[in-house]
Amino acid sequence: MNKLGYARKEKVKEFMSVTGETDKIALQFMKTNDWHLEGALEKYYSQEHIKEAIEKKRWEMLFNKYKDPNVDMILADGISRLCDDLQVDPQDIVMLVLSWELKAENICEFSKQEFIGGVESLEIDSLETFKKKMPNLRAQLKDEDTFRDVYNFAFDWAREKTQKTLALETALALWHLLFAELDWPLIDQWCKFIQEHHNKAITRDVWLQLLEFARTVDATLSNYDAEGAWPCLLDDFVEYLYETGTCVKKSDE
C-alpha cells in the first residue's frame, strides 16, 4: 500500500469507503481490474455472497425500522407505522393476507424470523417494492384455494394461544372482513344468529365448515341437505332462517 502512487492510493481508499472492506481486499480487486474503480466495484458486488449479504442487510433495515425498541419483534405500534407507510388501513384484509404470507403465528405481531423470511420470499427489499406488492397480495384472494388457506389460517392466527376456540367478538370481526370478499348474502343473518343463540367462543369445526356452507349451499337453501354432515350450529342456523322468514322451507321437508 505504501509503495502505491497517490492516485492509486486514493482509489484503494475509495473502494474501502464504499464497500467497507480491508485494504488487502481493496488492493486485490483494484489490481485484477487494472485499477479501474468502477470495474472493481462492479466485480465486487457481482459476487453471490456479497449480493446475499446486501439483501439481508436491506431486510434487516426494513425490520429495524418498525421493530419494538424493547423486544426483537414488530408489535402493534410498528404494524400501525408500517400500514401508514404502505398507505393501507390496519383493518384492511390485505394485512391478513400479508400475515398469512409471513406465516405469522400471532395477531398484531411479526417475529424477526417471520418478517425477514416473509419479505425475502415475497422479493421485497424496500418500502417501495413493499407498496408495489400490496395489490398482488389482495388479488390472491380471488383464487378459491388461496382464499380458503387464508380463511383457515385466520383461526389460529387470531385465537388466544391458551385457548382452542376463537373469541366470539374476534370471530365476528373476521367473518365480516372475510365474507365481504365472497359477498355472501347471509353473513349478517349468521352474525345476528350467533350473537342471539350461541353467544360464546367459536370452535375450529364451526369456523372451517362455515366457509364450506357459504360456498356450497344456495342463499335460498334450495340445495340444503338436512341429512348432510354439518355441525349442529349450522343446522340450527338453517332453522333460524326458516323461522325468521329469511328462507322458505321446501314443502317436502
KANOR-V689452 format. One line per field, one symbol per residue. ss: DSSP state (A for helix, B for strand, O for the rest). phi: phi as a letter, one per 20 degrees, with the letter a starting at -180 (. if undefined). A space follows every 50 residues. Layout:
# KANOR-V689452
ss = ???
phi = ???
This chain:
# KANOR-V689452
ss = OOOOOAAAAAAAAAAAAAAOOOAAAAAAAAAAOOOOAAAAAAAAAOOAAA AAAAAAAAAAAAAAAAOOOOOOBBOAAAAAAAAAAAOOOOOOAAAAAAAA AOOOOOOOOBBAAAAAAAAAAOOOOOAAAAAAAAAAAAAAAAOAAAAAAA AAAAAAAAOOOOOOOBOAAAAAAAAAAAAAAAOOOOAAAAAAAAAAAOOO OBOAAAAAAAAAAAAAOOOOOOOOOOOOOOOAAAAAAAAAAAAOOOOOOO OOO
phi = .feffgffgfffffgfffemeffffgffffffdlmefffffffffeffff fffffffffffffffdfffdcebedgfffffffgfelcfgefffffffff felfecfmacfffffffffffemdcaffffgffgffffffffegffgfff ffggfffefffededdggfffffffffffffelffdfffffffffedclb gdffffgfffffffedegfemfdfdfefeeggfffffffffffemfcdff fee
